[in-house]
Amino acid sequence: MTLTDLRYLVTLAELRHFAKAAAACFVSQPTLSIAIKKLEDELDITLFERHRHELLVTPAGERIIQQAKVVLHESEHLKQLAQAEHDPFAQPLRLGAIFTVAPYIFPTLIPKLHQTAPTLLLYLEENYTAVLADKLAVGELDVILVAAPFEQIETQHQDLFSEDFCLLLPQQHAWRDKDTIAACDLANAPMLMLGEGHCFRDQILASCPMNNPKLSNGNSLETLRFMVANGLGLTLIPAISVPYLVNDSLITKTIDPAPTRQIRAVWRRRFPRPQAIRVLIQALQQLNLAGSQPL
């Protein structure tokens, strides 16, 4: 078997379609089909159940495919080690961040990083913490920005900043003249929140237990902002988002005691380009985001 065979295998497992997998690998469908059949014969195992309208991975195939991903990742690691000896900034740095961080960091990070490392390119992604963690583990991302606590084997991290959560409410709300809002007063308020899977939602519920939170199906704080502006409820937002989300129809209030979170950068311990990581961390630490306290 070859690395090319393993790439065909992983791509087919992801797309579950021979024609689409062949196109993604830039080969003909017969070429990919023959390679997969040869791999099955060599391993003496059935990797896929071939049905007329669908392709299923067998239980044994799942284990083989997972190991194939590891082999491909290690192969890529070898290439990166060699490239890093010549230029640590030659390859893009793949940076992921949770939904409630990415929109408020990425736009300011790119010009800051360009000043210190103009040749370093960034590949950016925003997603759920669990998805980012999985992509970091298999090498699809190099660094992720997540909320603490976050622990993952074979990783290192650097805490970047902490921030309070602020209460977002309509300009004409009954609480508009209050300086601060007691956290206990939120228990029975019509609170709007992001849906399950968002760590920001979990942090809010841990800090401010609520009797009847309303959930939004949206992935963004921007969606909640529009709902608050239309009188559908209140919501909490991280301090770094305030300059982006507050307008003439909305105001923010501090909460006592204030819910907080810490944001950290996490990367694989064996990542072969430590110089690129150092430059990124330095740029992140120099952002001076509104409402944040450096750590």
C-alpha positions as CSV (number, residue, x, y, z in Angstrom):
1,M,0.0,0.0,0.0
2,T,1.1,3.6,-0.6
3,L,0.3,7.0,0.9
4,T,-1.7,7.7,-2.2
5,D,-3.8,4.6,-1.5
6,L,-4.4,5.8,2.0
7,R,-5.4,9.3,0.7
8,Y,-7.9,7.7,-1.6
9,L,-9.3,5.6,1.3
10,V,-9.7,8.6,3.6
11,T,-11.3,10.8,0.9
12,L,-13.8,8.1,0.0
13,A,-14.7,7.6,3.6
14,E,-15.4,11.3,4.0
15,L,-17.4,11.7,0.8
16,R,-19.1,8.3,0.6
17,H,-19.2,8.5,-3.2
18,F,-16.7,7.0,-5.7
19,A,-17.2,9.7,-8.3
20,K,-16.9,12.6,-5.9
21,A,-13.9,11.1,-4.2
22,A,-12.2,10.5,-7.5
23,A,-12.8,14.1,-8.5
24,A,-11.5,15.3,-5.1
25,C,-8.3,13.3,-5.7
26,F,-7.9,14.4,-9.3
27,V,-8.0,10.8,-10.7
28,S,-10.5,8.8,-12.7
29,Q,-13.2,6.8,-10.9
30,P,-11.8,3.5,-12.2
31,T,-8.3,4.4,-10.8
32,L,-9.7,5.1,-7.4
33,S,-11.9,2.0,-7.4
34,I,-9.0,-0.2,-8.4
35,A,-6.9,1.3,-5.6
36,I,-9.5,0.7,-3.0
37,K,-10.1,-2.9,-4.1
38,K,-6.3,-3.5,-4.1
39,L,-6.1,-2.2,-0.6
40,E,-9.0,-4.5,0.6
41,D,-7.3,-7.5,-1.0
42,E,-3.9,-6.6,0.6
43,L,-5.5,-6.2,4.0
44,D,-7.9,-9.1,3.4
45,I,-10.7,-7.0,4.8
46,T,-13.9,-5.4,3.5
47,L,-13.6,-1.6,4.1
48,F,-16.9,-0.5,2.5
49,E,-20.4,-1.9,1.9
50,R,-21.3,-1.0,-1.6
51,H,-25.0,-0.4,-2.1
52,R,-26.8,0.9,-5.2
53,H,-27.5,4.4,-3.7
54,E,-25.1,4.6,-0.8
55,L,-21.7,3.6,0.4
56,L,-21.2,2.5,4.0
57,V,-18.0,2.1,6.0
58,T,-17.7,-1.3,7.8
59,P,-16.8,-1.4,11.5
60,A,-13.4,-2.9,10.6
61,G,-13.1,-0.2,7.9
62,E,-13.6,2.6,10.5
63,R,-10.6,1.4,12.5
64,I,-8.4,1.1,9.4
65,I,-9.5,4.6,8.2
66,Q,-8.7,6.1,11.6
67,Q,-5.2,4.6,11.5
68,A,-4.8,5.8,7.9
69,K,-5.5,9.4,9.0
70,V,-2.7,9.0,11.6
71,V,-0.3,7.7,9.0
72,L,-1.1,10.6,6.7
73,H,-0.8,13.1,9.5
74,E,2.7,11.7,10.4
75,S,3.7,11.8,6.8
76,E,2.7,15.5,6.6
77,H,4.6,16.1,9.9
78,L,7.8,14.8,8.2
79,K,7.3,17.2,5.3
80,Q,6.7,20.1,7.7
81,L,9.8,19.3,9.7
82,A,11.9,19.5,6.6
83,Q,10.3,22.7,5.4
84,A,10.6,24.3,8.8
85,E,14.4,23.9,8.6
86,H,14.3,26.2,5.6
87,D,11.5,28.6,6.3
88,P,9.1,28.3,9.3
89,F,6.7,30.7,7.6
90,A,6.6,28.9,4.2
91,Q,3.3,27.1,4.9
92,P,0.1,28.7,6.0
93,L,-0.7,28.5,9.7
94,R,-4.2,27.0,10.2
95,L,-6.0,28.8,13.0
96,G,-9.4,28.0,14.4
97,A,-11.5,29.8,17.0
98,I,-14.9,29.3,18.6
99,F,-17.8,31.2,17.2
100,T,-17.9,33.8,20.0
101,V,-14.2,34.7,19.5
102,A,-13.4,34.5,15.8
103,P,-15.4,37.6,14.5
104,Y,-13.8,39.9,17.1
105,I,-10.2,38.7,16.9
106,F,-9.6,37.7,13.3
107,P,-10.1,41.1,11.7
108,T,-7.6,42.8,14.0
109,L,-5.2,39.9,14.2
110,I,-4.4,39.7,10.4
111,P,-3.0,43.3,10.1
112,K,-1.1,42.9,13.4
113,L,0.5,39.6,12.3
114,H,1.3,41.1,8.9
115,Q,3.4,43.7,10.6
116,T,5.6,41.2,12.4
117,A,5.6,38.3,9.9
118,P,4.5,39.6,6.5
119,T,5.2,36.2,4.8
120,L,3.1,34.1,7.2
121,L,-0.3,33.3,5.7
122,L,-3.3,32.3,7.9
123,Y,-6.0,29.8,7.1
124,L,-8.9,30.7,9.4
125,E,-11.9,28.7,10.6
126,E,-14.6,29.2,13.2
127,N,-16.4,26.3,14.8
128,Y,-17.6,24.6,18.0
129,T,-14.9,23.7,20.6
130,A,-15.4,19.9,20.1
131,V,-14.9,20.2,16.3
132,L,-11.8,22.5,16.7
133,A,-10.4,20.0,19.2
134,D,-10.9,17.1,16.8
135,K,-9.3,19.0,13.9
136,L,-6.3,20.0,16.0
137,A,-5.8,16.4,17.1
138,V,-5.7,15.1,13.5
139,G,-3.6,18.0,12.1
140,E,-6.3,19.8,10.2
141,L,-5.7,22.8,12.3
142,D,-2.5,24.0,13.9
143,V,-3.7,26.3,16.6
144,I,-7.1,26.9,18.2
145,L,-8.6,29.7,20.3
146,V,-11.0,28.3,22.9
147,A,-12.3,29.1,26.4
148,A,-10.7,27.6,29.4
149,P,-10.8,25.1,31.0
150,F,-9.6,23.1,28.0
151,E,-7.3,20.2,28.2
152,Q,-6.2,17.8,25.5
153,I,-3.4,15.3,25.4
154,E,-0.2,16.1,23.5
155,T,-0.9,19.9,23.5
156,Q,0.5,23.1,24.9
157,H,-1.4,26.2,25.6
158,Q,-1.0,29.9,26.4
159,D,-3.7,31.9,28.2
160,L,-4.3,35.1,26.4
161,F,-7.0,37.2,28.2
162,S,-10.0,37.2,30.4
163,E,-13.2,39.1,29.9
164,D,-16.6,39.7,31.6
165,F,-20.0,38.9,30.1
166,C,-22.3,41.9,29.7
167,L,-26.1,42.0,29.6
168,L,-27.5,43.3,26.3
169,L,-30.9,44.8,26.4
170,P,-33.1,47.2,24.4
171,Q,-32.6,50.9,24.9
172,Q,-36.1,51.4,26.4
173,H,-35.9,48.4,28.9
174,A,-37.0,48.9,32.5
175,W,-33.5,48.3,33.7
176,R,-32.0,51.0,31.5
177,D,-31.3,53.4,34.5
178,K,-29.6,50.8,36.6
179,D,-25.8,50.8,36.9
180,T,-25.5,47.1,37.5
181,I,-27.8,44.1,37.4
182,A,-27.7,41.4,40.1
183,A,-27.0,38.0,38.6
184,C,-29.8,36.5,40.5
185,D,-32.3,38.9,38.7
186,L,-31.5,37.1,35.5
187,A,-33.0,33.8,36.7
188,N,-36.5,34.7,35.7
189,A,-35.7,37.2,32.9
190,P,-36.5,36.2,29.3
191,M,-32.9,35.3,28.4
192,L,-31.9,34.4,24.8
193,M,-29.0,32.0,24.4
194,L,-27.1,30.2,21.7
195,G,-28.0,26.5,21.2
196,E,-26.4,23.4,22.5
197,G,-22.8,22.8,21.5
198,H,-21.7,26.4,22.2
199,C,-19.3,26.6,25.2
200,F,-20.4,30.2,25.7
201,R,-23.9,28.9,26.5
202,D,-22.5,26.4,29.0
203,Q,-20.4,29.1,30.7
204,I,-23.5,31.3,31.1
205,L,-25.6,28.6,32.6
206,A,-22.8,27.7,35.0
207,S,-22.4,31.3,36.2
208,C,-26.0,32.5,36.0
209,P,-28.5,29.6,36.5
210,M,-31.8,30.4,34.7
211,N,-35.2,29.0,35.2
212,N,-36.5,29.3,31.6
213,P,-33.8,30.3,29.1
214,K,-34.9,30.7,25.5
215,L,-32.7,29.0,23.0
216,S,-31.8,30.3,19.6
217,N,-31.0,28.0,16.7
218,G,-28.5,30.5,15.4
219,N,-24.7,30.1,15.7
220,S,-23.9,33.7,16.1
221,L,-24.3,36.5,18.7
222,E,-25.3,38.7,15.8
223,T,-28.6,36.7,15.6
224,L,-29.2,37.2,19.3
225,R,-28.5,40.9,18.9
226,F,-31.3,41.3,16.3
227,M,-33.7,39.3,18.6
228,V,-32.9,41.6,21.5
229,A,-33.4,44.7,19.4
230,N,-36.8,43.3,18.4
231,G,-37.9,42.9,22.0
232,L,-37.8,39.1,22.1
233,G,-35.7,38.9,25.2
234,L,-32.3,39.7,26.7
235,T,-28.9,38.1,26.2
236,L,-25.4,38.0,27.5
237,I,-22.4,38.8,25.3
238,P,-18.6,38.7,25.8
239,A,-17.0,42.1,26.5
240,I,-14.8,41.9,23.3
241,S,-18.0,41.8,21.2
242,V,-19.6,45.0,22.7
243,P,-18.1,47.4,20.1
244,Y,-19.4,45.3,17.3
245,L,-22.9,44.4,18.6
246,V,-24.1,47.6,20.4
247,N,-25.9,50.3,18.4
248,D,-28.3,53.1,19.1
249,S,-31.2,50.7,19.9
250,L,-29.2,48.6,22.4
251,I,-27.4,49.1,25.7
252,T,-25.2,47.0,27.9
253,K,-25.2,46.6,31.7
254,T,-22.6,45.0,34.0
255,I,-23.6,42.1,36.1
256,D,-22.8,41.6,39.8
257,P,-21.1,39.2,40.2
258,A,-19.9,39.3,36.6
259,P,-19.6,36.0,34.8
260,T,-16.2,35.8,33.1
261,R,-14.2,33.5,30.8
262,Q,-10.6,33.1,29.8
263,I,-9.5,32.6,26.3
264,R,-6.4,30.5,25.5
265,A,-4.4,29.4,22.4
266,V,-3.8,25.6,22.1
267,W,-1.4,23.8,19.8
268,R,0.1,20.4,19.4
269,R,3.2,19.8,21.5
270,R,5.1,18.3,18.5
271,F,4.1,21.1,16.0
272,P,7.2,21.5,13.9
273,R,7.2,25.3,13.5
274,P,7.5,26.8,17.0
275,Q,8.7,30.1,15.5
276,A,5.4,30.5,13.8
277,I,3.5,29.7,17.0
278,R,5.6,32.3,18.9
279,V,4.9,35.0,16.3
280,L,1.2,34.2,16.4
281,I,1.0,34.3,20.3
282,Q,2.9,37.6,20.4
283,A,0.4,39.1,17.9
284,L,-2.5,37.8,19.9
285,Q,-1.1,39.3,23.1
286,Q,-0.7,42.7,21.5
287,L,-4.3,43.1,20.3
288,N,-5.5,45.0,23.3
289,L,-9.1,44.1,22.7
290,A,-11.7,46.3,24.3
291,G,-13.1,44.8,27.5
292,S,-10.4,42.3,27.8
293,Q,-7.7,41.9,30.6
294,P,-4.4,40.4,29.4
295,L,-3.2,37.2,31.2
